[in-house]
């Protein structure tokens, strides 16, 4: 296995308002107690989505190929089915920095508050991977189930949650990036367009490689742990030790090596990636064996479920509580 650990990661999260799936509370809006979310993420839906996106049919989803075009259509159809609107004229955001046609897939759910809806939370993951092995061998498809169909699955489930619950006071931009494996091209292209629009970004939660659990006393880690209070706030919002510090993350400077960095560089706001890949629990990074069959679906389902109160809270707090550290 080639241990190339320097172009990984993208990750995500969620939001809330009064509806059947999010319990209402009489506590003040500034109360830090976790929100009770009654909405249940379905393991079968997590499994079906991940299996489809990481199938051989998608031919490894390399940017600019027929395989990733199939994945783009699948993601567009998902947004349509779940009533997530296009952010641009269509769901397709054409990359300005790639030699052949390539697209981010971008949807939006408008916030329910007349003031807070002008602020955006970005939930993202990259849907591209590295394509097909050129050497002749029995398996030539780099399916990228963990990297990063798992993150895309989480973002998709969050989109479904907010579409059904209408629980976000802030607007949410859902982004599936292309070109991450080519050097963060999709996120670099998109941020330039958003900057020209005076896009009002609050925070970005980028999800990548959550397909298998860690053997630690916390669920996941964020890249750039000390750069903001995001980890502390997520733990406050879930009421659990959801996020911990992974020393390897700092050692490999993962904050700078995923699509969160493009947003941070452009907006200087808390933009971080979330992952459960800890360099010990998965042997198939950029390997043809990164397939659906080695993914832990119960873990992925519980991961998404645990983040529902956190992302919900992020979208409804009356002030921007997640801030950069000095």
N, C-alpha and C positions, 0 to 999 in steps of 0.2 A: 504493500500500500504506500502511495506517495503521501506523506504527511504535509500537505500544503494548507496550513491553517491561517492564511493571511487574506483571504477574500471571502469571509463568511459573514453571516448575520444580517438580518432584518427582523422585526418583531411587532406586537400590538396590544389593544385594550378597549374599554367600554363606558356606558352612561345611563340616566333615570328621570321620570315624572310620574304622576299618578296614573296607574293603569292596572289591569288585572294581574300582571306578572311582576310588578315591583310594588312591594308593600309600602303603604304610606306611613308617615311618622309625624308625630306632633312635636318633635324636637325641633329647635331652630335650625335654619339652613347652615349655620356655621358649626353645628354639632359634628364632632369627628367620629361618632359611633358608626360602625359599619351599617350599611343599608341592607335590609333583608330583601333578597331577590328570590322570588318564587319560581321564576322562569327556569326550566330545566333543559340543559344541553343534552341532546339525544346522541348516544354513542353510535347508533346505527347511521345517523346522518354524518357524523364526523368520519366514520369508516368509509361510507360510500363516496363522499367528496374526495377524500385523500386517495382512495384507490383509483378513482377516475383520473385525477390530475397526475398521479405518478405512474400511470399505466404505460406499457410499451407503445401504445397508440400515439402517445405524445412525443415519442422519439427523443427523449432527453431534453426537450424544450430549449434548445440552444437559440439564442436571440438571432432573428433573421431567417429562421428555417421554417419549413412546413409544419414541423412538430409544434413549435411555439404558437404558430397560427391556430392550430387546433385547440391549444390551451386557451388562447385569447377568446375564441368563440365560446368555449365552455364557461369562462368567467363572465363574459358579457351576458350569456343566457342566465347565469346564476343571478346577476344583478337584476335583470328584467323580471325573473320569476319572483324575486323578493322585493320588488318595487323600490329598489335603490336607483335614484335618478342619475343620469350622466352629469358630471361636473362641467364638462365642455359640451360642444355640440353633439358629440357622441361619446361613448365610453372610451374610445381610443384616443390616446394622447401620443402623437407621433414624436419619436425621439429626434432631436435636432442634431445629434452628435454621432449618428451611426450610419454606415455607408449604404445600407439597404433599408427598406421600410421595416420599422419595428415600433412597438407600441406599449406604453404603460396602459393599464386598464384602471380608470378612475371613476368612482361613484361618489355620491354625496347624499347625506340625510340632513336636511335643514333642522336647526335647533328650534325648540318650541317657545323659547323666551324671546320677546321682541328686541331685547338689548343683547343678551348673551349669544344669540344666534350669529352675531357679527364676528364672533371669535370662533376659531377652528381648532379641533383636535384632529390630528392625522393618525390613522391606524393603518399600518402598512406591512408588506412582506414582498419579497421578490419571487416571481413565478418562473423566471428563467432558470436554466441549469446548463450543463456543459455538453449536452448532445449525445453523439454516438462515438464509441471507441473505434479508432481507425484500424487497429490490429484485428486480424481474424481470430475470433475466439467464440465459444458457445454463446456468451451473453455480451452484447455490444451496446446495450442501452444504459446510459447513466440516468436512471429513473429519478434521482433526486427526491426521494420520499421525505427524508428528514431535511434535506437542503434543497429547496425550502418549501416543498409542498406542504409540510407540516405547519409552517407559519402562515401560509396562504389559507389553509383550512381554518386556522384559528381566527384570522381576520374575517373570513367569510361567515363563520358562525357568529361573530360579533355584529356583522352587518345584518344578519338575519334577526338577531336579538333586538337591535335598535329599530329595525323596520317594523317588527311586531309590537314592541312595547311603546314606541314613540317617547322614550324616557330621557332623551338628551335635550337639555336646554341650549347647550352650545351646538354648533353645526359640526358634523363629522365628515372628514374626507377619507374615503377608503381607497387605498392605492395598492395595486399589484404592479410591481416594477419589473420591467425588462432590463436587460443589460447590466445587471448587478455583477454577474460573473465576468463581464468585459471591462470592469473598472468603475462600477457605480454609475454607469451611463444614464440609466433611466431616471434616477433621482437627481442627478446633476442637470439633466435636461428640464425636468419638471420644475425644480426650484427657480430656475431663471424665469420661467413663464409666470409663476406665482408671485415672484418679487415685483414684476412689472404691473401686476394687478393690485399691489399693496395688500396682499393676502395677510390677514390678521391671525397669525399663528399663536396659539397658546402653548401647545406641546405636541410632540410626536412620539408615539409608541410603536416601535418597529419590532416585529416578531420573527425570529428565525430559529430553526432547529430545536423544536420542542417535542420531537417524536419519541424520545425515550427519557425516563426520569433519572435524576441524580441520586446517589446514596449520601445525602447530606441532610442537615436539619432545617433546610429551607427548600422551597419549591423551585426557584429560578434565580437568575442573577441579571443585573442590568450592566451594560457596558458603560464605562465612565462613571462608576459608582459615586465617586467624590465630587463630580462636577455639578450636581444638583441635589435637591432633597427628594428626588423622585422615589428612591427606594424606601425612604422613611415614610413618605406619604402613602405609597401603595400599601405598606404594612399597616399603617393607621387605618386606611380605608377598608382593608380586608379583615382587620382584627387578628391577623395571623403573622407568623414569620414567613411571609410569602417570598420576599426578596432578601438575598444575602450577598455577601462580598466574596467573589471568586478571585483569588490571587492571580491565577493564570490569565484572567481577562485583562488585568492591568499589565502583566508581563508581556503579553502579545499585542497590547494597545488596540484591542478590538473596537474601541469607540471610534477609531479613525478608519475602520475597515468594513463598514457596512453603510447602508443607505441612510441611516440616521445622521451620519456625518455631513452629507450634502445639505441636509436641512439645518443642522447646527451652524455650519459654515455660512449659510445664507442669512439666517434669521437670528443667530445668537440666542436661541431659546432652548429650554430643556428638550433635547431630541436624543433619545437613547434606545438601544436595542435590548430585547429581553430574550433569554435563551435558557434551555436546560442541557445544552451540550457542554460538558465540562472537561473534554480532552481525555476522559477515562471511561466514559460510558458508551462510546460508539466508535467502532473500528472501521467504518465504511465511508468516511468523508471523501467526496469526489471519487467514489468507487462504484462499479456497476452493481454491487450488492446493497447499495442504499435503496432498498425496495420496500414496498408496502408491507410485505410479510414480516419484516423485522421491526415495524413500528408498534408501539404500545398504545393501543387505542383507548383503553380505560384511563391511562395517564393523561393523554391529550384531552380527553373529555373533562376530567377533573381539573386540569390546568385551566381550560377555558372557563369552566364554572367558577373556579376560585377567583378569577379576575373580573367577573361580572360586577361585583360591588365596587371594585376599584375604578374601573373605567367609567362606570355610571357616575360615581362621585366626581371624577375628573370633569365630566361634562356638565355638572349641575352646581358646583360651588359658586357662590356669588362673586368671589374674587379668585384671582389666579394664585392658588396655593402652592403649586409646584414652581419653584424658582431656581435659578442658577446660584451656586455658591460663590462667594467672593474669593 
